[in-house]
Amino acid sequence: MGTGHKPTLEKIEPGFGSSFSYRTYYRDLKNKKPTFWHYHPEIELVYVNGGCGKRQIGSHISYYRNGDLILIGSHLPHCSFTDSLTEHECESVIQFKPDFIGNDFFDIVELKGIKNLLDRAKKGIVFHGDTKRRIGAEIEKLRELEPFARLLGLLEVLKQLEKANNYTILNAQGFILETELQDNDRINVIFNFVKEEFTRHISLDEISEKVSMTNPAFCRYFKKITGKTFTKFVNEYRLAHAAKLLHEKQISITEVCYESGFNNFSHFNKLFKAFTGKPPSTYRNELKFSVS
């Protein structure tokens, strides 16, 4: 595996005097998040204030611009998000266990809505537009609060997210993890390998051998876990990378096609239009008008 990391559960420690973790990542600081696929029992709320990058949540792959607000459920595999930040931008990450205020806390009638939100987060949720910016600002305000006020503020943020209607479920087709955690390492090995090698052809023989499975067994396993075929997943990874290149590099669309791992330009155009709703040329031309 190209990253050199064996995917494992990430161990997360809350700060002193707090029951959950709140971290801020700035452009020039060295406290970088893991860039390989990983998972943890904690629910994760991420607000990227500006910047751009790939969303890599479960079997969902896409590219975002102008920041991001995302809620990731317990044990849902994901990667770090931000590719680039300007000097005035940062990424805020809150992580908390489902039972961090007690096993039955979210079962009380006043919090049933938040419990439903956290259940939906098992597939990953991304929030858009004014919802993203308004609630993102509230998340950033938590940074300066003392622990008790920060806890109350987190509950208020979750309530606002629960009431929001401008969102997308990222793994609507389904994403099912195995009950045995060591089995989940296998999907992370696959995801990490694709992350490193997607710009070249990856045969079924090669990826099946990577996780010591026969081709038919691998295909059944991958479809069961992710809700999509391995070919579709790899192509979506390539298409998200193509969207990134169209936004960040002044190179021809033909070059974008080949740099993203495709070897047929007409096939690339067809897949990109199906993935984003528009051809690559239109996508690039509309970038300067986008504020989503």
Secondary structure, DSSP 8 states (H G I E B T S, - for coil): -TT-----B------TT-SSEEEEEESS-S-----S-BB-SSEEEEEEES-EEEEEETTEEEEE-S-EEEEE-TT--B---EEE--TT-EEEEEEE-TTTT-TTGGGSGGGHHHHHHHHHGGG-EEE-HHHHHHHHHHHHHGGGS-HHHHHHHHHHHHHHHHH---EEETTTT-----SSHHHHHHHHHHHHHHHHHTTS---HHHHHHHTT--HHHHHHHHHHHHSS-HHHHHHHHHHHHHHHHHHH----HHHHHHHTT-S-HHHHHHHHHHHHSS-HHHHHHHGGG---
